[in-house]
Amino acid sequence: MLGFLGRTCARHHRLVLGIWLFAVISVSVAASQWGGETVNNFSVPGSDSEDAPDILAEDFPQLAGPSAIVVFSTETGQNMDDFTDDVQQTVANLATIDGVASVSDPTSSSTLLLNSQSSPNGTIFYSTVLFPQDAHDLPEDTFDQIVAASQNAVDAGLNVQYGGNLVDTQNPPTSTISDYADEIGLAVALVLLFLVFKSVFIAVLPIVNAVLGVAFIGGVVALLENVVTVPDVGATLGTMLGLGVGVDYSLFILTRAYGELQE
């Protein structure tokens, strides 16, 4: 069956190539117009991993949502006691943000007694901001509001940093190199293929085949997002597998064909 399919495609290669190009362009255009959106909310009823957050949301709703951690430290090694008023003002500002369930105060007597939100040498405090709803349901500028609420501490000379899953969601780290990981990988693959086969055409062919395959299946997945749940990582994973498998199998076929021609 596969042999018959291969011979048919080879005999009618122009028609096959035209059909694939038409399919890729059509799916890509359809995906740009009617593609869905990725969703990171998953539910697995009956599982322990699903029961735990459900119980937490029912009995302790203020702890079930995302959180942000605001860390205060002194630039010169001063004791944080000198900035108590500034930290308390920031805590009060954070509490006014829409959707905030609670804000811990690292300067309160009970917190200081337990030494639970300060460093042993007293140069670092941190405050935890809790939200009852899911991070994706919060306003997109929630992190910006947290930064604005702590501006008074920055103005007072404190070094303020932010962490927590809310910050990871709304202010993810970026890297100029990782943003071009696909392009770098394709360029390296192109160079290696050229060094192996000493032919630009043979080196380019597996890359083009893989890119067309990824473009086609990427459009199909974008359309399927309207009816099934696809996480954000789906596109990245699909691109990684598509390029890897596409280049590998194209390379296998080309190697076999190249060997036959040499014989």
N, C-alpha and C positions, 0 to 999 in steps of 0.2 A: 504493500500500500504506500509506504513512504517513498519507495523507489519510483513508483508510478507518479506520485505527486511531484517529486523532484524533477523527473524527466519532463513532465507537462509544464512545470513552471519554467524550466530551462528553454524549452521549445518556444514558449510564448512569453519570453521574459519582458518584452516591452509592455504587453498587456497586463501582466502581473504587477510590474512596477507602477503602471498608471493607476491600477485599482488600489494599490497600497497608498500611493500619494493622495488619491482622491479620498480614501478612507481617513487618512491622518488629518487632512485639511478639514474635512467635514466634521469629524469628531471634535477637533480643536475649536472650530467656530461654534459648534453647538455647546461645548463646555463653557466657552466665554460668555455665551448668551444665557444659558439655562443651567449652568453648574450650580451645585448646592454649596453648603458650608460645612466645614469640619466641626465636629462636636467632641468635647473631651469628657462629657458626663456619661458615666456608664452605670448600669444597674444589673446586678446578678442576684435576683431574689432567691432567698434560702441559703445563701452562702454566709460563712462567718464574716468575711470581709465586708459584706453588705449589712449584716445584722449589727455589727459594732457601731458604725456611724449612725445607723437608724436609732439605736438606743441612746447614743450620745446626743443626737438631735432632739430626741423626745424628752430626756431627763435633764440635759445640760445644754440647751440650745446655744448659749453664749460661747460654748467651747467647741461647737460642731463645725463652725465656719473657718474661714482662713484667718491668718494672723499676720501682723507686721511687728517687727522688733526695731525699736529706735534706740540706738546705742550712743551714749554721751561719753566723751573722754576729754581730758584736758591736754592741751597742746604742750604745756610746759611742765607737766607732772604735778600740777597743783592738786590739792585735795578737792574732791567734788563737793564737800561741804560748803565751799566758798561760792558755789553756783546753785545752791538749793532753791532759791527763789526762781531762777531762770528755768530749772528743770520742772518745778511745779507749774510754772506758767505754760510750758510746753505741754505738760500732761493735761492741763485744763483746755488748751487749744485742741489737742487731739480728741478729747471727749466730745467736742462740738461737731466733729465731722459726721456727715450724714451716714447712717448705717452702723456706727460704732456701738458695740455692746458694752464694752468696758475697757478701761485703760489702767494698767497697774502703775502705781506711784513708787519709784525706787527710793524716794526720800521719806516715806512714811515710817513711823516708829517701828511697826511690826515687821516691815520689810528689812529695815536696817538691823533689827534684832536677830533675824534669821540669816542675815547676810546673803539673801537669795538673789538679789538683783544688783549686786555691786562687787567689785573686785576686792580682794583682801587688803590691798594698799590704798583703797578709797579713791582711785583715780578714774574709775570707770563705773558708770551706772547704765542700766538699760530698762526700757519700759516696753511692755507687751500690749499691743492694741488688738483686740478681738472683734471679729465681725460675725454675726449669726448666719448670714446668707452666704451662698457660694460666691467664690471670687469672680466668676464670669457674670454674676448678676449685679455686681457692684458697678457704680459709674466708672468709666474708663479713666477719669482723672483723680481717682481716689488716692493713688500714690502721690500725685502732684499736690493734693491737699495735705497729705502727711508731711511732705517736705515744707510746704508753706507754714504749717502749724508749728514746725520746729525751727523756723527761721530766727526767732528771738534768741534761741540757745546759740545759734551760729553767730549772731551779732554780738553775743556776750563773750565770744572767744572760745566756745567749745567746738570740738570736732564731732560732728554728728554723722553717723552712718546708719544704713537701713538694711534689714534682712527679713526673712520670713517668706512663706509661700505666696502671700499677696504681692510682695515686692518682686518675687520671681516671675509672677504672672504678668504684672503690669509694667515692670521695668527689667526685662530679661537682659543678661549680658550679651554684648555683641562683639564680634571679632572680624576685622576686615579680611583676614585670611580664610576663615571658615565660611564666609559668605561666598567665596569663589572656589569652594572645595570641588564641586563638580567639574568646573572648567579646568582646574589644575589637574585633576585626575585624568580627564580626557586628553589634555596636552601631553602628560607623561606617557599615557598609553599609546598615543600617536607616535611619539619619539621612539618608544621601545619597538613598536611594530615596524617602523621604518628601518631601524637598525637590524631587525631580524630578517625581513624580506627584501630589503634594498629596493623597494618599490613604493612610490607615493600612492598609487592607485590601490594596491593591496593593503597598505597601512590605513588608508582612509575608509575603505569599504566597511570593515567591522564597526568603526565608530559611527558612520552614517546609519548603518543598520540598527545599532543599539539606540541611537538618538530618536530615530523614527518610531521604534517600538515603544520607547518611554513616552514619547509625545502622544501616541495613540492610546496606550493604556492609561496615561494620566488623564486624558480627556474622558475616557470611559468611567474612571473612578470619580471624577468630578460630577458626572451626570448621576452616578449611583448614589452620591451623597444626598440626593433628594429623597431617597427611599430607605437607605441603610445608614447606620452610624459609622462614620469614618473619623478617627482622631487626627490631630494635627500632624502627628508623626507619620501618618500613612503616606503622605506625599514624599517625605524624605526616604522612608523605607522602600517605597516603590521605585524611586529613582535609583537608589543604591543597588537594589536587586536587578532592576531592569538593565542598567548599564553593565553591571558585572556579568550577568547571564548573557545579555545580548552580545557583548564583545567576545566572551569566551566561546559561545557556540558558533558565532561567525568565524572566529579564529580556527576552530576545529574543522569547519567545512572548507575554509580557504586552504588550510594546511594540507588537507586530503587532496583537494583539487590541484594545488601547487605541486604536490608530490607526484600525482598522476601525470601532470604535464612534463615533469622532469624525466619521467620514465619513458 
